[in-house]
Amino acid sequence: MPLRRSHTKSHHGCSQCKQRRIKCDESRPSCGSCRRKRIVCTYQSHAPWPTSPSQECQTLTGGTASGVRETATLPFLELELLHHWHSITAPSLAHSKSVQDLFCITVPRLALRHPFLMHSVLAVSALQISYTCAPERRQMFMETAISHNDLSLSMCTPLLSSMTSDNCDALFAFSCLVAIFGFAAQGPAAIPSPQGVADVVKVFKLVRGAASIVAQAKTWLRDGEMRLLLRVGRYRGETLKTKYVLELCTLLREVVEQQASAESHLLDRGRDSPLLGASKHLLHKLYMTLEDPSAILTWPALIDAEYLDLLLRKDPSSFVPLAYYGVALELFVDVWWLDGWGDYLVKLAIERLGYIDNLTRCIDVLEKDRRERTMLQKTS
């Protein structure tokens, strides 16, 4: 009887291949079989690493010592993503040097102890590369980004109900990166085809998720490694890139007064309506941009969930503050993961309301700013 061919059984295959009882090539973040089937690929174990200096040497050189079998290779894709994170992605997530250092140093250090955060770091890095890489590599990086993001979400979700002082910093960092990923992955730059209000609400809810974690763990976070992010919108000394903030504030204040007058019968209850509350929060954040343009980014975290319901029902009045938020993003924020979002929100409002007075005046502010910047570019 012929002898069976001996083989070494691997325990590092993906969950999908194990379930189907097929051999897994163990490529990460997505194995060949899952890529061909276009399904999410998940691993329950970390990739095997060399267990001795001799194995590490042969992995790096590609050689195999006599009697020793090469068992692993370096995860070069993940190393490329980490290098990109440190050199490009992390510095692009903030204008403040202290917050840049937070993303460059503190977040990766936390990620080494919390794998769900590491997957989120790799997801955002891969997504940014997909924006700028050669066309033939774009699909690969996009798939890698989605795979890491899915893994991060699946690993993190059970932890949200058991937050502790040990994991709250990592969960807060994760929630911020998930929101960034949502804006970038759902934005016009990534998806040229038309989107709807539901997509906007979905991303806004991700931002609200970060605020929810802050609300639950604020006592821990105030003294934790991520405490600097609690001060977003409160950094002094940054110069505003546009002179039109006060003009936009004046226009939005008129909108708030109109809404308050129309809802005067509700004000006796001692609580603003979701619409009026959203507009007031936005006006407050606009004034804060005089000191720190990033203050405008926190508006979706402050609005009432009922305001999001108004957007989903396509209530006409709810699109007015949405348009002002879009104009503010175009005026004050220049980050890759929000590319095109401001114009997109303004477009949604115009499609719903037409060119009504409240919209045309705030759009005029944006157009004046753009004309001035164009003139400056021509003369420089």
Helices and strands as residue ranges (DSSP letters): H 15-20, H 32-37, H 53-61, H 76-84, I 85-89, H 90-92, H 97-101, I 102-106, H 107-113, H 115-132, H 135-156, G 157-161, H 168-186, H 197-222, G 227-231, H 245-262, H 264-267, H 274-288, G 293-298, H 299-302, H 305-312, G 316-318, H 319-332, G 336-338, H 341-353, H 357-379
